[in-house]
Amino acid sequence: MNISFSKDKESCRRVLEEAGSGKVAFVYHLEILDSDGYHKWLDKSRLKGKILYRVKVDPVARDGMLIDEIVIDEFSSAQAAFDFLSTFENALKQVCSGYTILVVIPEPSMTFYMVKGISWIARLFKGVTDKGTPPATWKAENTDVWPDENQMKVARTQDLDEPLYVYNLNKYREVAEYKGFKEDDKKISGKEAYDRYAKIAGFELLRRGAYPVYGGKPICLFGNREDCMLADRWDHFIFVRYPQRRNLLATIESDQFHNGEVHRDAGLERAAIFMAQDAKRDKSSNQ
């Protein structure tokens, strides 16, 4: 879908109308100021929106941006989405010190059902059960496209038995840049290089029961934090669920995963990555 990325609500609305979009998702990145007021906002807004996921983000900043929760809310149309915003945005401003909303045209839900089925088959025939505490040797050289050292340090201190959600917001290179790696003479796009990584690393995820549960095409970003690290053009949003946090930590230590890293480095110009747990599992939550 060839849609230009915009950075304000009115431009976003026009883009959606011109594209004839059906379903629309809002991905909220929230810095919560008033916890009680926030939960009241959730209760009221839930009557009009459809919250698919609500996660509590690991307590560590990514490129200077510290987020408390991420919420994914889906609507049947652009009109419904912006009607919702006109009703509830002012109340959101009152309970959050900072918020940013990413507007996404979601991929068909059938895509994720199919991937879930493939994961079930992969686990049945090639499944891996991760136990104990995985080693902590993996470290990214290019933190523009991987979790940084502080993120990994905090991730390893969280409950390894709890399900983990990983938020990925990707910006692809126009042409892949392979460095110190013998690759085909024919130039490929950044997206093609990333797809090579996804194919290799994806198998390690699938056989552990991990898979994307949501994703789509980002088309707009707005909110009261225009200076945040998300203020960029983005190409793809991917939201992945792991049955346990240790599954991710074990995956990144595997030889097969290491074989795919070079393709991610070559294909991505930049990525925003957050790790999180289901907010409903948080004992301090009122939900």
HELIX and SHEET records of a PDB file:
HELIX    1   1 LYS A    9  ALA A   19  1                                  11    
HELIX    2   2 SER A   35  SER A   45  1                                  11    
HELIX    3   3 ALA A   78  VAL A   95  1                                  18    
HELIX    4   4 SER A  109  LYS A  126  1                                  18    
HELIX    5   5 GLU A  149  ALA A  155  1                                   7    
HELIX    6   6 GLY A  190  LEU A  206  1                                  17    
HELIX    7   7 ARG A  245  THR A  251  1                                   7    
HELIX    8   8 ASP A  255  GLY A  267  1                                  13    
HELIX    9   9 ALA A  279  ARG A  281  5                                   3    
SHEET    1   A 9 VAL A  24  ILE A  32  0                                        
SHEET    2   A 9 GLU A  69  PHE A  75 -1                                        
SHEET    3   A 9 LYS A  50  VAL A  57 -1                                        
SHEET    4   A 9 LEU A 268  ASP A 278 -1                                        
SHEET    5   A 9 LEU A 164  TYR A 172 -1                                        
SHEET    6   A 9 HIS A 236  TYR A 242 -1                                        
SHEET    7   A 9 TYR A 211  GLY A 223 -1                                        
SHEET    8   A 9 CYS A  96  PRO A 106 -1                                        
SHEET    9   A 9 VAL A  24  ILE A  32 -1                                        
END                                                                             
